[in-house]
Each structure stands twice: as structure tokens, then as C-alpha cells.
Amino acid sequence: MRPFDLSERLRDRLAARLTSIDRDGLRRTPRPPVGIDLSSNDYLGLAQHPLLKQRMAEAVLADGVGSTGSRLLRGEREAFQRVEQRFAGFKGAERSLYFSSGYLANLAVLTAFPEEGDVIFSDERNHASLIDGARLSRARRVIFPHISSRHDMGALAKLLREEDGPGQKFVVVESLFSMDGDEAPLPEYAALCRETGAALIVDEAHAVGIYGATGSGLIEARGVADDVFVSINTAGKAMGVSGAFVTGPADAIELLVQRARPFIFSTAPPPAVAAALDASLDVIAAEPERRVRLLERSRYLRARLGMPEGSQIVPVIVGDNQRAARVAAEIQAAGFDVRAIRPPTVPEGTARLRVSVNCELSEETLDRFAAVLEQALRV
Ligand SMILES: Cc1ncc(COP(=O)(O)O)c(C=O)c1O
């Protein structure tokens, strides 16, 4: 086959881009899992749970593989509607809508609700999907300094109070930040949004399935359900499957059905995914010991590494990009699947190992891992 005849200008540009990625130590290569998992988001081990596998397999055999169309055309199934209703109940919300990924759900939320003349206040550490959603929106964007449980709300409070235009204000945060593993102070956000009339949008990607009495997330755990406008709940992390549920007031969700382009102009996920999600909700309800164990093991590893108490996401900051990749390679060679995270995923100069704990890891495995990590960081 004759290769596509690139113009010289375009060929030079591609080569220059790749050279600069290599020069900065930022070349990324997809690599399948090897070794003991300390990097996935399968915090509860549900991606391999027998009930989820069985229910998804049965659904494939009964209903086929593809959905064949958008949910607004022939791709709709009752199984999607049933699991959406159930998920809304799980979150204590009026209604929910399922999207084929968290990325698309965030684009949907930030393009459907904030309109021209509105203002989106977005934490500087928010995930790329929230950043892209805000960029796609017609609203003005204000990026505020990262706030974790250890910091005060001063900068954001000032920005919100000074913003006195007629538009609606939206505040967008992750409840548990994906790369730092730190928690947003949701009660403080709730109070500030109430005071300033802002609508609070919370991405529960790394919290849903884990925190709160029923495992529905940090909104439940911190008692702020009444103060959150909508939440985004990815189903490909602790829930073990894929996609994401947006939950909120019935009219908000209905507007997504009418307006959200990632929902309307995209083929619905395979219907069997709904069966797996239903099973995932069954397991989260029936096996709370998984989330208890996850938090115990996270506490154990953090203590073993001399780190403060915190979530299942344990960032080990290395700094230099190349060094982070070398340290990760050394740990991988010892049989532990840990990945280096480099800019632009994290700020310049903060390349890190993003260690994530899951409930299947024993204390003995975590001891061995900690020893390997400490050794790798010494060189
Ligand atoms: C905070 C956050 N939001 C959204 C997403 C996107 O979710 P998904 O992987 O389902 O597209 C991720 C991770 O990928 C995330 O970490």
C-alpha cells in the first residue's frame, strides 16, 4: 500500500512534535497489565467479580452485543432505564442518566447547563474532561487555586463574592482528586455556594462505590446531597464496569436528554453493560466489607510509607519526568504494576507514581511493595 503522501510541512511538524515529547521525557506507551495491580481504578475488585461477569455474559447471550443506535433512536433498552432509576435512588437524587464514559458525561454537563453569560469556577486540578467541558461551554471560565481539605476557601470565596453579573455561577470540583488523592471540603463548598447562589457540580469519579454509609460517595459521606446541583459518577472505576451516571433534579436530567450532544449523537453502549452495572450495585450493597477493607489497606500502606492518613489514591511525588519513568520501571521489574504520571496530567515538576490501593491486596503484599518502592526511590 502506498503511504499517504504527507506534505513536507506536515511531515516536519509531526516529527518535531514527537521529538519534543521525547526530549521532555514525556513519551507515553500503552502497556497491558503485568504484575500485581497497584495502578488501576478497580478499587473494589469488581471488574473481575464473578456476579458481574456472569450477569454481563448472560445479557450478551440474551440480547446480543451492540445497541445498534443512539438512545434516542433504536439504541434504547429498558435495562438502561432500570439501572438509571436504581442509580438515582442510590445517590438520593430524583433522576440519573447514563453516558458511555465519564469523559463524555463531563462534556455533557458543562455544555448543557452553563450558558453564555454564565460563569464556571473550576479548580485548577480538575480532570481533563472537566477542563475540556468548560472550554467547550459558552460560559466564561474562572480557574481557582486548588482547594483540598487542608486549605481554606479564601480565594474562591473572594472570586465568587466579586462576581456580581446577572449570569448563573457554577462551581465545579472533584470530590476526591484523581492524581493527588485529596478530598475537596464539600461542606465548605456547599456553604459558599448557598451564600453566593452558585450551583455546585461534583465529579465523584474516585469516590462513588467507596465512601458513605451505602457507598454512594463523598456527597453522602459529608452530608451535602441537598447542596449539590448535579454529580457525575463514573462506573469504570470502583463500580468495575464503564461509563458514568449523571444524577440530579428531574428537569436537569431531562435537559441532558434533550440537549447533551455526547448523549444524543453517539451510539448507546452495549446493553449488557446495564446488566453488569446492576450487578455492581448489588455487590456494593451486599458486600460493604470490600470498601471497609479498601480503606483499611489504604491506611496501612500510607502508614507504612510514613504518609498522612488519606484516600486509596497515594501519590508518590518524584518530580523529574525521566526519573519517575525509571523508578516506575524498576518497581514493575520487581512485579508490581505501578505507573508514572507526568505532565500535562499533573503540573510541571510534579511527575509521580500514582499508587492506587485495591481491596484485594494483603498487608503482606503491601509490605513487600513498600520495601520495593523505598529501594527504587533511593537510586
Ligand atoms: C475525575 C475524573 N473525572 C472523569 C474521568 C473520566 O471518566 P472515564 O474514564 O469514564 O471517561 C476520570 C478518569 O478517567 C476522572 O479521574
Ligand as a Chemical Component Dictionary entry (heavy atoms), coordinates in Angstrom:
data_LIG
# 
_chem_comp.id                   LIG 
_chem_comp.type                 NON-POLYMER 
_chem_comp.pdbx_formal_charge   0 
_chem_comp.three_letter_code    LIG 
# 
loop_
_chem_comp_atom.comp_id 
_chem_comp_atom.atom_id 
_chem_comp_atom.alt_atom_id 
_chem_comp_atom.type_symbol 
_chem_comp_atom.charge 
_chem_comp_atom.model_Cartn_x 
_chem_comp_atom.model_Cartn_y 
_chem_comp_atom.model_Cartn_z 
_chem_comp_atom.pdbx_ordinal 
LIG C1 C1 C 0 -12.034 12.884 37.998 1  
LIG C2 C2 C 0 -12.334 12.158 36.734 2  
LIG N1 N1 N 0 -13.410 12.511 36.013 3  
LIG C3 C3 C 0 -13.711 11.880 34.873 4  
LIG C4 C4 C 0 -12.960 10.842 34.381 5  
LIG C5 C5 C 0 -13.331 10.224 33.094 6  
LIG O1 O1 O 0 -14.032 9.039  33.281 7  
LIG P1 P1 P 0 -13.995 7.896  32.168 8  
LIG O2 O2 O 0 -12.687 7.186  32.335 9  
LIG O3 O3 O 0 -15.184 7.066  32.454 10 
LIG O4 O4 O 0 -14.067 8.570  30.827 11 
LIG C6 C6 C 0 -11.825 10.427 35.128 12 
LIG C7 C7 C 0 -10.943 9.320  34.730 13 
LIG O5 O5 O 0 -10.777 8.821  33.699 14 
LIG C8 C8 C 0 -11.505 11.109 36.317 15 
LIG O6 O6 O 0 -10.429 10.758 37.028 16 
# 
loop_
_chem_comp_bond.comp_id 
_chem_comp_bond.atom_id_1 
_chem_comp_bond.atom_id_2 
_chem_comp_bond.value_order 
_chem_comp_bond.pdbx_ordinal 
LIG C1 C2 SING 1  
LIG C2 N1 SING 2  
LIG C2 C8 DOUB 3  
LIG N1 C3 DOUB 4  
LIG C3 C4 SING 5  
LIG C4 C5 SING 6  
LIG C4 C6 DOUB 7  
LIG C5 O1 SING 8  
LIG O1 P1 SING 9  
LIG P1 O2 DOUB 10 
LIG P1 O3 SING 11 
LIG P1 O4 SING 12 
LIG C6 C7 SING 13 
LIG C6 C8 SING 14 
LIG C7 O5 DOUB 15 
LIG C8 O6 SING 16 
# 
